[in-house]
Amino acid sequence: MGDVGGELDKLSQYRRRKPADSVRQHVTRLAPGALYCISPHATRSPARTIALLLFLLYNITVRNKPPNIASRARESVGARIRRRRKEIGLTQVELARAAGVNQGYISEIERNRVTPRQRTIDALAVALNMPQGVLIGGGHDHDNPQPLETRELPLLGSIPAGPPASSQEQLEMFPVLRHQWSPDYFCLRLSYDSMEPTLKPGDIVLVHYRPGVDAEHVQGRVCACLVDGEPTLKRVSVEWRKGDRFVVLRGDNPRLPPLLLDSSHDFSIQGTVIRLVCREL
């Protein structure tokens, strides 16, 4: 309010000492919205003077006020999603369709009744065209003040036949972001070309260690598999032919034919690939 009072004192002095054009220039600098109030008789009319003061007060203290970053940083994830959704003009139905989730689930998230899983956060970030860090960030100094916290996971060069921690190869550790860490995760450096161009040799992927998971429960997922003791990275699906079950392993590499496995093969899934975490350029 002190700043407003000082500017009003200046305005009063300008009006006494300078013609109306100078007053217009001064008010235009302070508050363009108040310009229409200025006329050669502005200070002779109490009503116009009051209107001018109100416009000045509004523009200086409200309209020109910088964004309250601290209050945004304290927003919940649901509030951030709702604000961003409205900013880009999406309804809950449209956002749900774009993110591949249920509209009722979006409503529950925005009302802070449920906490979205990481996979949902990823999908919403894409649908809202918003970095994940901004969507889930918190703090007082920035809209995305999340500290870069990392934890280490075992990094293997081949698909293990048992728990990653008990692997016979020299155990190397690889840092991942805190929210990507779990005790049953490990990192795998790829040497296979079966998933090109999606995944390339040298890529490091995050794998959820799930030994013995049924192939029907991970259909379409990229899985780290063992076939007769040999490691392979393929998309898994199940087909039934004349009452017999077959596991089909397909790579994204069009040059490699799919593998059709019946019960005579020693087949096991050691883990499902969650995401790519590192790729050299």
N, C-alpha and C positions, 0 to 999 in steps of 0.2 A: 504494500500500500504506500510505503514511503516513496518508491519510484513513481507511482502514479501521481502522487501529490506534487512531486518535483516537476514532472512533465506538465501538469496543469498550471503550475505557477509560470513555467516558461510560456505556455500558450497564452496566459493572461497578459504577460509582458509583450509578446509578439502582437497581440491584438491592439494594445495601446500604442505601440511604437511603429508598427508596420502595417501596410495595407492588407486587404483580405487575401490577396494572392499568396503572400508569405505565410499567412495562417494556414491556407489550404495545403501548401507544401509541407509545413510542419506536421499537420494532422495526417497527411498522406503517408509520411514516413513512419508515423506511430501506428496508425490504424486505418488502412484503406477503406474499411467498411463504414467509417464515420464521415467520409468526405461529403456525402450528400447533405449532411447537416450544415455545412459551412456555406454561408451566404454573407453579403455585405452587412446583413442585419443580425448575424448569428448571435452576437453577444447582447443585442438589444431585446431578444426574446428569451425570457426565462425557460420556456418549454424547450426551445431549441438548444439552449445551453445545457439543460439537464440531459437531453438526448445525446448531445455530444459527449458529456462526461460519462454517461453509461456505456456508450460505444467504446470510448477510450479505455475504460476500466475492463470491459469484456475482452477487447483485443489484446491488451497488454498482459492481463493476468490470467486469461483463459485460452484464447485462441492461439497466442504465441507462446504458450507454455510448452516446454520440451516434453517429450514422452516420458512417462514415469516408468523407467526401466526397472526400478526396484520392485514395483508392484507387479509388473509382468513376470519378473523372475520368480515371484512367489506363487504364481498361478499353478494350479494343479494341471496334470496332463489333460484331464477332461476339459478344463476351461481353455487350454491352449488349442485343443482340437476344435472346440466350438467356435472360438474367436477366428481361427484361420479358415474354418469352413464358411463362416459368414463373410469374411473378407473376400473370398474368391467366388461367392455367390452360389454355393452348393447347398442343396437340401440334405437332410440325413439319408434319405433314400438314395440320392445320387452318390453321396460319399460311400455309402455301404456297397453300392454296386461297383464303384471304381476300386474299392479295397477288397472286394470279394468276401464281405462279411454280412451278417444280418443287420437290418436297420435297427431292430430292438437292442442289439448289442452296442451299436453306436450311441443310442440314447442312454443306455446304462453307463457307458464310459463317460459321456459328457456330464452326467449327473454324479460322477464319482462314486457310483455304486459298485463298479467292478474295476479291476486293474488290468489293462490290456497286456497280453503276452507279447514277447519280443517280436514274434512273427507278425502279429497284428500291428505293432508299432511300425515295423518295416513297411507293411502294405499301406498304412495310413500316411506315412511320410511321403511315399511315392504319389499317392492319390492327391495329397494336399500340396505337392511340390514344395516340400519343406524339409530341411535337413533333420535327421533323427535327433541330433543333439539339441536343436532348437525346440523340437517337440517335447523332449523329456527333460530339458535343462532346468536347473534351479539355482538360486543364489541372488545376490544383490547388485553385482557389478556389471552384468552383461546378460543379454537375452539367452546366451548359450554358455554359461559359466562352468559347465561340467569339467572337472579336472580330468586330465588324461591318466586315469588309473589303469594299470595293467597287472595281470597275473600270469604266471607261467604254466604252460602245459607241455607234456612230452611231445617231442617232434620225432616222428618215425619216418624211415625211408621206404618201408614196406608194410603191407597189411599184416598186423600181428595175429598169431594163432591163439593168443590168450590176452589177458589184461595188459594194456600198454606199459604199465609200470613194471611188469615182470618180463618185458621183452628182452631177448638175448643181445640185441644190438646195443651199442654204446648209447646211453640215454642222453639225448640233447633236449634242451628246453627252449620253448619259443613263447615270447610274450604276446598275449591277446588282451583286448579291452576287458575290463572287469565284468561287464554284463555278458560277455561271451564265454566266461569261464564256468566250468562245472567239473566236479570230480570225476564224472564218467565221460569227459571229452578228451580227445587228443588231436594233435595236428599231424597231418600226413603230407609229406613232400612227394608229389606225383612223378612217376617215371613212365607212366602209361600214356599212350596216344589214343586209347579207345574212346575217350570223351571229347576229343577235339571236334569242333573249335570251342566248345563250351569250357572245357578245362584242358590245360596244356601241360606237357612235361615241364617240371620245375615249379609249377604252382604249389602253393601250400593251402590245404583246405582244412576246415574244422570238421571233425568227425565225432558223432555221438556213438560211443561204444555200446553196442546192443547185441551181444553174442546170442545166437540162437533165435533171434526174432523171426517169426513166420513171414515168409515172402508175401503172403496175401495182405499182411498188415502194412507193408511198405511199397505197395505197387506204384510204379512210376517214379520212385525215388532213386537217386544215385546212391549205390551201396558199395561198400568195401566187402568183397566176397572172397571166399576160398572155394575153388572147384578142384576136387581131387588133390588138395594140398597146394594148388597154384593160386596166387593172388590175382584178382582182377577187379576193375572198377567199372561197373555197368549199371544201367537202369534195370530194375527188377520188375517183372510181371509174372502172372500165373495164368496158364491156360489149361482147360480141361478138354481132352480128346478121347472120346469113346470110354469115358469113365476113368481115364488115367490122368493124373495131374502132372503137368510139366511146368518147370520154372524156365522162363525165357529171360535171357540176359542180352540187353541191347546197348550198344554204345552210340554216342552221337556222331561218331566218325562213320560216314557213309561207305567207306571202303571196307569196313569190317562187317562180316555177316553176323547175325544174332546167334547166340548159343541156346540150344534147346536141351534142357536137362531133365531126365526122368529119374526115377527112384534108384537107379543103378549107380548114380554119381554121388560121390561124397561132397555134398554142397552145404555151405553154411554162410550166413551173413554175420560179419563181425562188427559192422557199424553202418550208420547212414550219414552221408555227407550233408552238412548243414549249410555251409557257406564257404566262399573263397575268402581267405584272409590275407594272402600275399601273392603278388605276381610281379616278376621283374619285367621292366620295359626293355 
